[in-house]
Amino acid sequence: MSNATDRLKPGTRLEPATSAGGPILGDDRAAALAVLGLGQIHPHPLAVAFRAAWQGRRDLGATWTLLRRGVCDGCSLGPRGLHDDAGPGLHLCGRRLQGLRRHTMPPLVPADLIDIQRLRSMDDLALARLGPLPVPMVYRAGDRGFSQVDWDSILDQIAARFAAASPDRLGVLFHPAQQTVETCFTVVQAVEKLAIGRVGLCRPPNHAAASEILRRILGTSATTCSLSDIAKADLVLIIGADPSRRQPDLMRLLARAKRAGTRVVVIDPIRPTGLESAWTLDSPRSATWGSRIMDDLVQIRPDGDHALLTALLRVLIDRQAIDQDFIDGRSQGFEALKQAVQPLDLHDLQARSGVSPTRVAWVAELLARSQSCVTVFGPGLVSGPSGPQALATLAHIHLAMGMLGRVGTGLFSLVQGEGTQAALDLGLGGHVDDVLALAQDAPLDTLWAIGDDLLSGLAQPDPLLAALGQVGTRVHQVGVLSRSHLVEPQREIILLPAQTRYQQAGGAVVTSVERRLRFSPPIDGLPPTEARPGWWIVGQIIRRLRPDLRAELDYADAQAVRQAIDRTVPRYTGIAALRTAGDHMQWGGPQLYKVGFFDQADGLAHFDLPAV
């Protein structure tokens, strides 16, 4: 790789295979001549803010406190308040604003649940708009609807169901979105102490396979860098992700990166109009005229990611645009990978990717000239048939170029939704197919499903819905209703109202996709209900089933749970010190693997030959 630091001006085009000079700047022109984005596809954040304020006009105090003090639960980035340490600027994205009403709206009226057929005619959005569940409810097969019950009697009933079933007929299905670290930890304890036979983490199967491949190569599937590295990179690749839809706050950081000269290349089968430009509130110019985000679009065939990335790896190796010192000192298996890649037909790879040779050469040129590169990848990369192999090849490119463990470099994953990182860190593995297989071969007696929308992220939800109908008793620990909670059971459905992070007394800790643990304080003024913290619900069921564990698992409050995590989870050492708004920690530091690949037994990254 060139050590030159000079940069070419925006728009400069090179002949293939030059590799001379430094990084090529991105285009930092305004997005449009339309003031405040008028007439553009994307709503301006000011318009979204005014709309959110109008919807929450009856609870402006609580809404403002949520914005100012809470850790956002709208996406996996986990911004805190209106400003935080992830990067300068104002955290006021549309997704966050649109989700505020969910926390300030009145709870549903239990009488709304007396007719289950009417509920089943509603979609998930209409069900959520009924409001949060305020009290425990139960539905028995054949009844007209749900009936209200008290906490003690329903917890006793759940414990009796668990005690009557053998461990292999018990299942836990955990949807990590919006779950706290405290809840994740107690669920892991429940699985271990109660010897529950089947555990599923609600995510598509290919996501689990992709995570496993990254663990083989790097030792962990976690994001290797921080949000702040995006603004420090010469080049940002976005593959299989559209953060304008699911992580709009990332657009603010991309706009800031563009002002520093970063070039943004998007690789996608379709033109992502949301990535072309953005209107953000962190600068007057961006708020008024918008920021141009995407510099280059590389359109591939559906599932052409693996072929394109393999072609890029082959070109980079042929041009010796690699970091041999990094390869020799920090990895093993590169020579075998090189021998496997070089015989591949480059023209065939380009044809399968749908990208012209000139375009492949241009992206390779951008990579070769960059001194730092962050790749932001999302579900679109790993969801196809060759998705896990494509992710492996992407990791190989970063390893071969030494683009890991330094400021402005790394793999930034948007595959894992909010809460998934904590679930994986604390030991909740598997995926939804594990539970489905057991339910289909030998129906579960009791399933404990934790999370609101078990169907989100599933391309084909019908198999899960059918499997849920085969379960004897389903216990749903939820905030709001969804279709997955209403499938006719063999015996009964139990709904347990769980608090959000903003309701939990003593506050809550959540883990973002960049491995950052943030303390979110309780918010005053939210509508009162009988909902309980998720960790408390789990603990009460364990105590009823295993009275001998009361002394060990009798947590007085959320802080006691965090102290237990601090003692038993090395990666989360220090979590007990997170007590007030703004407190945070990041396991592994801003960039993983600054000194060796500590998650690997030999301290080295492993190039994965089977992925080729």
C-alpha positions as CSV (number, residue, x, y, z in Angstrom):
1,M,0.0,0.0,0.0
2,S,1.1,3.5,-0.7
3,N,2.2,5.6,2.2
4,A,1.6,8.9,0.4
5,T,-0.8,11.3,2.1
6,D,-1.8,13.5,-0.8
7,R,-5.5,13.4,-1.8
8,L,-7.0,13.8,-5.2
9,K,-9.8,16.3,-5.8
10,P,-13.5,15.1,-5.9
11,G,-14.5,13.6,-9.1
12,T,-11.0,12.7,-10.3
13,R,-11.0,9.5,-12.4
14,L,-8.0,7.3,-12.8
15,E,-7.0,4.6,-15.3
16,P,-7.1,1.2,-13.7
17,A,-4.1,-0.2,-11.9
18,T,-2.3,3.0,-11.1
19,S,-2.4,2.9,-7.2
20,A,-0.1,6.0,-7.0
21,G,-0.9,8.8,-4.7
22,G,-3.2,9.1,-1.7
23,P,-6.9,8.7,-0.9
24,I,-9.4,10.1,-3.3
25,L,-11.7,12.7,-1.7
26,G,-15.5,12.4,-1.7
27,D,-17.9,15.0,-3.1
28,D,-19.0,17.4,-0.4
29,R,-21.4,19.5,-2.4
30,A,-24.9,20.4,-1.2
31,A,-27.5,17.8,-1.9
32,A,-30.0,20.1,-3.7
33,L,-31.0,23.7,-4.3
34,A,-34.3,23.1,-2.5
35,V,-34.3,25.0,0.8
36,L,-34.9,22.7,3.8
37,G,-35.3,19.7,1.4
38,L,-38.6,20.9,0.0
39,G,-39.8,18.6,-2.7
40,Q,-37.3,15.9,-1.9
41,I,-38.1,12.3,-1.1
42,H,-37.0,12.4,2.5
43,P,-38.9,14.3,5.2
44,H,-36.8,17.1,6.8
45,P,-36.0,16.3,10.4
46,L,-37.6,19.6,11.5
47,A,-40.9,18.5,10.0
48,V,-40.6,15.2,11.8
49,A,-39.8,17.0,15.1
50,F,-42.8,19.2,14.8
51,R,-45.1,16.2,14.0
52,A,-43.7,14.3,17.0
53,A,-44.2,17.3,19.3
54,W,-47.8,17.6,18.1
55,Q,-48.5,13.9,18.7
56,G,-47.0,14.2,22.2
57,R,-48.4,17.6,23.1
58,R,-50.3,16.2,26.1
59,D,-47.0,14.8,27.5
60,L,-44.4,17.3,26.5
61,G,-42.6,17.2,29.8
62,A,-42.0,13.4,29.6
63,T,-41.3,13.6,25.9
64,W,-38.6,16.3,26.4
65,T,-37.0,14.3,29.3
66,L,-36.9,11.2,27.1
67,L,-35.1,13.1,24.4
68,R,-32.7,14.9,26.8
69,R,-31.7,12.1,29.1
70,G,-32.7,8.7,27.7
71,V,-30.7,6.3,25.6
72,C,-32.5,5.9,22.2
73,D,-34.3,2.6,21.6
74,G,-35.1,3.3,17.9
75,C,-32.0,1.7,16.4
76,S,-28.9,-0.3,17.2
77,L,-26.6,2.8,17.4
78,G,-27.7,3.7,21.0
79,P,-27.3,7.5,21.0
80,R,-27.8,9.1,24.4
81,G,-29.8,12.3,24.9
82,L,-29.4,15.1,22.4
83,H,-25.6,14.9,22.4
84,D,-23.1,12.2,23.3
85,D,-19.5,11.0,22.8
86,A,-20.1,9.0,19.6
87,G,-19.7,12.2,17.6
88,P,-20.6,15.8,17.6
89,G,-24.0,17.0,16.5
90,L,-27.6,16.8,17.4
91,H,-29.3,13.4,17.9
92,L,-32.7,14.1,16.5
93,C,-33.4,11.5,13.8
94,G,-36.9,10.7,12.5
95,R,-37.0,7.1,13.7
96,R,-36.3,8.3,17.3
97,L,-38.9,11.0,17.1
98,Q,-41.5,8.8,15.7
99,G,-41.0,6.2,18.5
100,L,-41.5,8.7,21.3
101,R,-45.2,8.3,21.4
102,R,-45.0,4.6,22.2
103,H,-43.5,5.5,25.6
104,T,-45.9,8.4,26.5
105,M,-49.2,7.1,25.2
106,P,-51.8,5.8,27.7
107,P,-51.8,2.0,28.3
108,L,-54.4,-0.2,26.6
109,V,-57.7,-0.8,28.3
110,P,-58.0,-4.5,29.4
111,A,-61.5,-4.5,28.0
112,D,-60.0,-4.1,24.6
113,L,-58.7,-7.7,24.8
114,I,-62.0,-9.4,25.5
115,D,-62.5,-10.3,21.8
116,I,-59.5,-12.2,20.4
117,Q,-61.0,-12.5,16.9
118,R,-61.2,-8.7,16.6
119,L,-57.6,-8.5,17.7
120,R,-56.5,-11.1,15.1
121,S,-58.0,-9.0,12.4
122,M,-55.6,-6.1,13.2
123,D,-52.1,-5.7,12.0
124,D,-49.0,-5.2,14.2
125,L,-49.2,-1.4,13.9
126,A,-52.8,-1.2,14.9
127,L,-52.1,-3.6,17.8
128,A,-49.2,-1.4,19.0
129,R,-51.4,1.7,18.9
130,L,-53.7,0.1,21.5
131,G,-51.0,1.1,24.0
132,P,-48.6,-0.8,26.3
133,L,-49.9,-3.8,28.2
134,P,-50.7,-2.6,31.8
135,V,-51.6,-5.8,33.7
136,P,-51.0,-9.6,33.3
137,M,-53.6,-11.3,31.1
138,V,-54.5,-14.9,30.3
139,Y,-56.3,-16.5,27.4
140,R,-57.4,-20.2,27.4
141,A,-58.0,-22.1,24.2
142,G,-61.6,-21.6,23.1
143,D,-62.3,-18.6,25.2
144,R,-63.7,-15.4,23.7
145,G,-60.8,-13.3,24.8
146,F,-58.2,-12.4,27.5
147,S,-59.0,-12.1,31.2
148,Q,-57.0,-10.0,33.8
149,V,-55.1,-11.8,36.5
150,D,-52.9,-10.8,39.4
151,W,-49.1,-11.2,39.4
152,D,-48.8,-13.7,42.2
153,S,-51.3,-16.2,40.9
154,I,-50.1,-16.1,37.3
155,L,-46.4,-16.5,38.3
156,D,-47.4,-19.5,40.4
157,Q,-49.3,-20.9,37.4
158,I,-46.3,-20.4,35.1
159,A,-44.0,-22.1,37.7
160,A,-46.4,-25.1,37.8
161,R,-46.4,-25.4,34.1
162,F,-42.6,-25.4,34.0
163,A,-42.3,-27.9,36.8
164,A,-44.7,-30.3,35.1
165,A,-42.7,-30.4,31.9
166,S,-39.5,-32.2,31.2
167,P,-36.6,-29.9,30.2
168,D,-36.6,-31.0,26.6
169,R,-40.2,-29.9,26.3
170,L,-39.4,-26.4,27.5
171,G,-38.2,-23.6,25.2
172,V,-37.1,-19.9,25.5
173,L,-37.5,-17.7,22.4
174,F,-35.7,-14.4,23.0
175,H,-36.2,-11.3,20.8
176,P,-33.4,-8.9,21.9
177,A,-34.8,-5.7,20.5
178,Q,-35.1,-3.1,23.2
179,Q,-34.1,-5.5,25.9
180,T,-31.9,-4.4,28.8
181,V,-28.6,-6.0,29.8
182,E,-30.2,-6.9,33.1
183,T,-33.0,-8.9,31.4
184,C,-30.5,-10.7,29.1
185,F,-28.4,-11.7,32.1
186,T,-31.3,-13.1,34.1
187,V,-32.6,-15.0,31.0
188,V,-29.2,-16.7,30.7
189,Q,-29.4,-17.6,34.4
190,A,-32.9,-19.1,33.9
191,V,-31.7,-21.2,31.0
192,E,-28.8,-22.6,33.0
193,K,-30.5,-23.0,36.4
194,L,-33.7,-24.5,35.0
195,A,-31.9,-26.7,32.4
196,I,-34.3,-25.5,29.6
197,G,-33.8,-27.8,26.7
198,R,-34.2,-25.4,23.7
199,V,-33.2,-21.7,23.4
200,G,-33.6,-19.6,20.4
201,L,-32.4,-16.1,19.7
202,C,-34.8,-14.4,17.3
203,R,-32.8,-13.7,14.2
204,P,-32.7,-15.1,10.7
205,P,-30.6,-18.3,10.3
206,N,-28.1,-16.7,7.9
207,H,-27.3,-14.1,10.5
208,A,-26.2,-16.8,12.9
209,A,-24.1,-18.5,10.2
210,A,-22.5,-15.2,9.3
211,S,-21.7,-14.6,13.0
212,E,-20.1,-18.0,13.2
213,I,-17.8,-17.4,10.2
214,L,-16.7,-14.0,11.7
215,R,-15.9,-15.8,14.9
216,R,-13.7,-18.3,13.0
217,I,-11.8,-15.6,11.3
218,L,-11.5,-12.9,14.0
219,G,-12.6,-14.5,17.2
220,T,-15.8,-12.5,17.6
221,S,-18.7,-11.3,15.4
222,A,-18.8,-7.9,17.1
223,T,-18.3,-4.6,15.3
224,T,-14.5,-4.0,15.4
225,C,-14.6,-0.2,15.4
226,S,-16.7,2.7,16.7
227,L,-19.1,5.2,15.2
228,S,-16.4,7.9,15.6
229,D,-14.1,5.9,13.1
230,I,-16.6,6.6,10.3
231,A,-15.7,10.3,10.3
232,K,-12.0,9.4,10.4
233,A,-11.9,7.0,7.5
234,D,-10.6,7.9,4.0
235,L,-13.1,5.5,2.5
236,V,-16.5,4.2,3.7
237,L,-18.0,1.2,2.0
238,I,-21.7,0.5,2.6
239,I,-22.8,-3.0,1.6
240,G,-26.2,-4.5,2.0
241,A,-27.5,-1.7,4.3
242,D,-29.6,1.4,4.1
243,P,-29.1,3.3,7.3
244,S,-31.4,6.1,6.1
245,R,-34.3,3.7,6.9
246,R,-33.2,1.8,10.0
247,Q,-30.3,3.9,11.5
248,P,-31.0,7.5,10.4
249,D,-28.6,8.9,13.0
250,L,-25.8,7.3,11.0
251,M,-26.6,9.6,8.2
252,R,-25.6,12.5,10.4
253,L,-22.2,10.9,11.0
254,L,-21.8,10.2,7.3
255,A,-22.6,13.8,6.5
256,R,-19.9,14.9,8.9
257,A,-17.4,12.4,7.4
258,K,-18.1,13.8,4.0
259,R,-17.2,17.3,5.2
260,A,-13.8,15.9,6.2
261,G,-13.2,14.4,2.8
262,T,-14.3,10.8,3.2
263,R,-15.5,9.0,0.1
264,V,-18.6,6.9,0.4
265,V,-19.1,3.9,-2.0
266,V,-22.4,2.0,-1.9
267,I,-22.6,-1.6,-3.2
268,D,-26.2,-2.7,-3.7
269,P,-28.5,-4.5,-6.3
270,I,-30.8,-1.4,-6.4
271,R,-30.2,2.3,-6.2
272,P,-30.7,3.3,-2.6
273,T,-32.2,6.8,-3.0
274,G,-32.0,7.3,0.8
275,L,-28.2,7.2,0.7
276,E,-27.8,9.8,-2.1
277,S,-28.4,12.7,0.3
278,A,-29.4,13.6,3.8
279,W,-30.7,16.7,5.7
280,T,-29.3,16.7,9.2
281,L,-29.5,19.2,12.0
282,D,-25.8,19.1,13.1
283,S,-24.8,21.9,10.7
284,P,-26.7,24.9,9.3
285,R,-25.6,24.0,5.7
286,S,-26.8,20.4,6.0
287,A,-30.1,21.5,7.6
288,T,-30.7,24.0,4.8
289,W,-29.3,22.5,1.6
290,G,-28.7,18.9,2.6
291,S,-25.5,16.8,2.3
292,R,-24.5,14.6,-0.6
293,I,-23.7,11.2,0.9
294,M,-23.1,8.7,-1.9
295,D,-20.1,9.2,-4.2
296,D,-20.1,6.0,-6.1
297,L,-22.8,3.4,-6.6
298,V,-21.8,-0.1,-7.6
299,Q,-24.9,-2.0,-8.7
300,I,-24.5,-5.8,-8.4
301,R,-26.7,-8.7,-9.4
302,P,-28.9,-10.1,-6.6
303,D,-26.6,-12.2,-4.4
304,G,-23.6,-10.9,-6.4
305,D,-21.8,-9.6,-3.3
306,H,-19.6,-12.7,-2.9
307,A,-18.4,-12.7,-6.5
308,L,-17.7,-8.9,-6.4
309,L,-15.8,-9.1,-3.1
310,T,-13.8,-12.1,-4.3
311,A,-12.9,-10.2,-7.5
312,L,-11.8,-7.3,-5.5
313,L,-9.6,-9.5,-3.2
314,R,-8.1,-11.1,-6.3
315,V,-7.3,-7.7,-7.9
316,L,-5.8,-6.3,-4.6
317,I,-3.6,-9.4,-4.3
318,D,-2.5,-9.2,-7.9
319,R,-1.5,-5.5,-7.5
320,Q,0.1,-6.2,-4.2
321,A,-2.1,-3.6,-2.6
322,I,-1.9,-5.5,0.7
323,D,-0.2,-5.0,4.0
324,Q,2.3,-7.9,4.2
325,D,3.7,-6.9,7.6
326,F,0.2,-7.0,9.1
327,I,-0.5,-10.3,7.4
328,D,2.8,-11.9,8.6
329,G,2.6,-10.6,12.1
330,R,-1.1,-10.8,12.9
331,S,-2.7,-13.7,10.9
332,Q,-2.3,-17.2,9.6
333,G,-3.5,-18.9,6.4
334,F,-3.0,-16.1,3.9
335,E,-0.7,-18.1,1.5
336,A,-3.3,-20.9,1.3
337,L,-6.0,-18.3,0.7
338,K,-3.9,-16.6,-2.0
339,Q,-3.3,-19.9,-3.8
340,A,-7.1,-20.6,-3.7
341,V,-8.0,-17.1,-5.0
342,Q,-5.5,-16.5,-7.8
343,P,-6.6,-19.4,-10.1
344,L,-10.2,-18.1,-10.1
345,D,-11.4,-16.7,-13.4
346,L,-11.7,-12.9,-12.9
347,H,-14.0,-12.4,-15.9
348,D,-16.3,-15.1,-14.5
349,L,-16.4,-13.4,-11.1
350,Q,-17.1,-10.0,-12.7
351,A,-19.9,-11.5,-14.8
352,R,-21.5,-13.2,-11.8
353,S,-21.3,-10.0,-9.8
354,G,-22.9,-8.0,-12.6
355,V,-20.2,-5.3,-12.3
356,S,-18.0,-4.3,-15.3
357,P,-14.2,-4.8,-15.2
358,T,-13.7,-1.1,-15.2
359,R,-15.9,-0.6,-12.2
360,V,-14.2,-3.4,-10.3
361,A,-10.9,-1.8,-11.0
362,W,-12.1,1.6,-9.8
363,V,-13.3,0.2,-6.5
364,A,-10.0,-1.6,-6.1
365,E,-8.2,1.7,-6.9
366,L,-10.2,3.4,-4.1
367,L,-9.3,0.7,-1.7
368,A,-5.6,0.6,-2.7
369,R,-5.3,4.4,-2.3
370,S,-7.0,4.6,1.1
371,Q,-5.0,4.7,4.3
372,S,-8.1,3.9,6.3
373,C,-11.4,2.2,5.5
374,V,-14.5,1.3,7.4
375,T,-17.1,-1.0,5.8
376,V,-20.6,-0.7,7.1
377,F,-22.5,-3.9,6.2
378,G,-26.1,-4.9,6.9
379,P,-28.6,-7.7,6.5
380,G,-28.6,-7.4,2.7
381,L,-25.0,-8.7,2.6
382,V,-25.6,-11.9,4.7
383,S,-29.2,-12.8,3.8
384,G,-28.6,-14.4,0.4
385,P,-27.5,-18.0,-0.2
386,S,-23.8,-16.9,-0.3
387,G,-24.2,-14.3,2.4
388,P,-21.9,-15.8,5.1
389,Q,-19.2,-16.4,2.5
390,A,-19.5,-12.8,1.2
391,L,-19.0,-11.6,4.8
392,A,-15.9,-13.8,5.2
393,T,-14.4,-12.4,2.0
394,L,-15.1,-8.9,3.2
395,A,-13.2,-9.8,6.4
396,H,-10.4,-11.2,4.3
397,I,-10.1,-7.9,2.4
398,H,-9.8,-5.9,5.7
399,L,-7.2,-8.4,7.0
400,A,-5.2,-8.4,3.9
401,M,-5.0,-4.6,3.8
402,G,-4.4,-4.2,7.5
403,M,-7.6,-2.3,7.9
404,L,-8.4,-3.5,11.4
405,G,-7.2,-2.3,14.9
406,R,-6.4,1.3,13.7
407,V,-8.3,4.5,14.0
408,G,-10.6,4.9,11.0
409,T,-10.6,1.2,10.1
410,G,-12.8,-1.7,10.8
411,L,-16.0,-3.7,10.1
412,F,-19.1,-2.0,11.3
413,S,-22.1,-4.4,11.5
414,L,-25.7,-3.2,11.1
415,V,-26.8,-6.9,10.9
416,Q,-27.4,-7.2,14.6
417,G,-30.4,-5.2,15.8
418,E,-30.7,-3.3,19.0
419,G,-29.9,-5.6,22.0
420,T,-28.5,-8.5,20.0
421,Q,-24.9,-7.7,20.9
422,A,-25.7,-7.9,24.6
423,A,-27.5,-11.2,24.1
424,L,-24.5,-12.7,22.3
425,D,-22.0,-11.3,24.8
426,L,-23.9,-12.9,27.7
427,G,-24.3,-16.3,26.0
428,L,-27.7,-16.4,24.3
429,G,-26.8,-18.1,21.0
430,G,-28.8,-20.2,18.6
431,H,-31.5,-18.8,16.3
432,V,-35.2,-19.2,15.7
433,D,-34.9,-22.4,13.7
434,D,-33.7,-24.3,16.9
435,V,-37.1,-23.7,18.5
436,L,-39.0,-24.4,15.3
437,A,-37.4,-27.7,14.7
438,L,-38.3,-28.9,18.2
439,A,-41.8,-27.6,18.0
440,Q,-42.4,-29.4,14.7
441,D,-40.8,-32.7,15.6
442,A,-42.1,-32.9,19.2
443,P,-44.3,-29.9,20.1
444,L,-43.2,-27.9,23.2
445,D,-45.2,-28.1,26.3
446,T,-44.3,-24.6,27.4
447,L,-42.6,-21.8,25.5
448,W,-41.4,-18.6,27.2
449,A,-41.2,-15.9,24.5
450,I,-39.6,-12.7,25.5
451,G,-40.0,-9.6,23.3
452,D,-42.6,-7.7,21.4
453,D,-42.5,-8.6,17.8
454,L,-41.1,-12.1,17.3
455,L,-41.7,-12.0,13.5
456,S,-39.6,-8.9,12.8
457,G,-36.7,-9.6,10.5
458,L,-38.1,-12.9,9.3
459,A,-38.6,-13.1,5.5
460,Q,-41.1,-16.0,6.0
461,P,-43.0,-15.6,9.3
462,D,-45.6,-18.3,8.6
463,P,-43.5,-21.3,9.9
464,L,-43.0,-19.5,13.2
465,L,-46.7,-18.7,13.5
466,A,-47.6,-22.3,12.8
467,A,-45.0,-23.6,15.3
468,L,-46.4,-21.3,18.0
469,G,-49.8,-22.8,17.5
470,Q,-48.4,-26.3,18.4
471,V,-47.2,-25.2,21.8
472,G,-49.2,-26.1,24.9
473,T,-48.7,-23.0,27.0
474,R,-47.1,-19.8,25.7
475,V,-45.8,-17.2,28.1
476,H,-45.2,-13.9,26.3
477,Q,-43.2,-11.2,28.2
478,V,-44.1,-8.1,26.2
479,G,-44.5,-4.4,26.1
480,V,-47.1,-4.1,23.3
481,L,-49.1,-6.7,21.5
482,S,-48.3,-8.2,18.1
483,R,-49.7,-10.9,15.9
484,S,-47.3,-13.5,17.3
485,H,-49.0,-13.2,20.7
486,L,-52.5,-14.0,19.4
487,V,-51.9,-17.4,17.7
488,E,-54.4,-20.0,19.0
489,P,-52.6,-22.1,21.6
490,Q,-53.1,-25.8,22.5
491,R,-53.8,-24.8,26.1
492,E,-53.3,-21.1,27.0
493,I,-51.6,-17.8,26.3
494,I,-50.2,-15.8,29.2
495,L,-49.2,-12.1,28.7
496,L,-46.8,-10.6,31.2
497,P,-46.3,-6.8,30.9
498,A,-42.6,-5.9,31.0
499,Q,-41.2,-2.4,31.6
500,T,-39.2,-0.5,29.1
501,R,-35.7,0.8,29.9
502,Y,-37.3,4.2,30.7
503,Q,-39.6,2.8,33.4
504,Q,-37.2,0.6,35.2
505,A,-36.5,1.8,38.7
506,G,-32.8,2.3,39.2
507,G,-32.2,2.7,35.5
508,A,-31.1,0.2,32.9
509,V,-28.0,-0.6,30.9
510,V,-28.2,-1.3,27.1
511,T,-25.6,-2.4,24.7
512,S,-25.3,-0.8,21.2
513,V,-23.9,-2.3,18.0
514,E,-20.5,-0.7,18.7
515,R,-20.1,-2.6,21.9
516,R,-20.9,0.4,24.0
517,L,-22.8,-0.1,27.3
518,R,-24.9,3.0,28.2
519,F,-26.8,3.7,31.4
520,S,-30.3,5.0,30.7
521,P,-31.9,6.6,33.7
522,P,-35.6,6.2,34.7
523,I,-37.9,8.9,33.2
524,D,-40.5,10.6,35.4
525,G,-44.0,11.3,34.2
526,L,-44.6,8.2,32.1
527,P,-48.1,6.6,32.4
528,P,-48.3,4.3,35.4
529,T,-49.0,0.6,34.9
530,E,-48.5,-2.7,36.7
531,A,-45.6,-3.7,34.3
532,R,-42.5,-5.1,36.0
533,P,-38.8,-5.1,35.0
534,G,-37.9,-8.0,32.7
535,W,-35.1,-9.1,35.1
536,W,-37.7,-9.2,38.0
537,I,-40.1,-11.3,36.1
538,V,-37.4,-13.8,35.2
539,G,-36.1,-13.9,38.8
540,Q,-39.6,-14.5,40.2
541,I,-40.1,-17.5,38.0
542,I,-36.7,-19.0,38.9
543,R,-37.3,-18.5,42.6
544,R,-40.7,-20.3,42.5
545,L,-39.1,-23.3,40.6
546,R,-35.9,-23.4,42.6
547,P,-36.4,-22.1,46.2
548,D,-32.8,-23.2,46.9
549,L,-31.6,-20.4,44.6
550,R,-33.3,-17.6,46.4
551,A,-30.2,-16.5,48.3
552,E,-28.1,-16.6,45.1
553,L,-30.6,-14.9,42.8
554,D,-32.6,-12.7,45.1
555,Y,-31.8,-9.3,43.4
556,A,-33.1,-6.4,45.4
557,D,-32.9,-4.0,42.5
558,A,-31.4,-3.4,39.0
559,Q,-28.1,-2.3,40.6
560,A,-27.8,-5.7,42.3
561,V,-28.2,-7.4,38.9
562,R,-25.4,-5.2,37.5
563,Q,-23.2,-6.1,40.4
564,A,-23.7,-9.8,39.7
565,I,-22.8,-9.2,36.0
566,D,-19.7,-7.3,37.1
567,R,-18.6,-10.3,39.1
568,T,-19.3,-13.0,36.6
569,V,-18.9,-11.6,33.1
570,P,-15.3,-10.5,32.5
571,R,-16.2,-8.6,29.3
572,Y,-18.6,-6.5,31.2
573,T,-16.4,-5.7,34.2
574,G,-17.1,-2.2,35.3
575,I,-20.9,-2.2,34.5
576,A,-21.7,-1.8,38.2
577,A,-20.1,1.7,38.0
578,L,-22.7,2.8,35.5
579,R,-25.2,4.7,37.7
580,T,-26.1,8.1,36.3
581,A,-27.2,9.6,32.9
582,G,-24.2,9.8,30.6
583,D,-22.2,6.9,32.1
584,H,-20.9,4.4,29.6
585,M,-18.2,1.9,28.8
586,Q,-17.0,0.1,25.7
587,W,-15.6,-3.4,26.0
588,G,-12.5,-3.9,23.9
589,G,-11.9,-0.2,23.4
590,P,-12.7,2.0,20.4
591,Q,-11.0,-0.4,18.0
592,L,-10.8,-4.1,18.6
593,Y,-7.5,-5.9,17.9
594,K,-5.0,-3.1,18.3
595,V,-2.7,-5.7,19.8
596,G,-3.5,-9.2,18.6
597,F,-6.7,-11.0,18.1
598,F,-7.4,-11.7,21.8
599,D,-10.5,-13.9,21.2
600,Q,-8.4,-16.4,19.2
601,A,-6.4,-19.1,21.2
602,D,-3.2,-18.3,19.3
603,G,-3.8,-14.5,19.2
604,L,-3.9,-14.5,15.3
605,A,-6.7,-13.9,12.8
606,H,-7.4,-16.9,10.6
607,F,-8.0,-16.6,6.9
608,D,-10.9,-18.9,6.2
609,L,-10.2,-21.1,3.2
610,P,-13.6,-22.9,3.1
611,A,-15.3,-19.5,2.6
612,V,-13.6,-19.2,-0.8
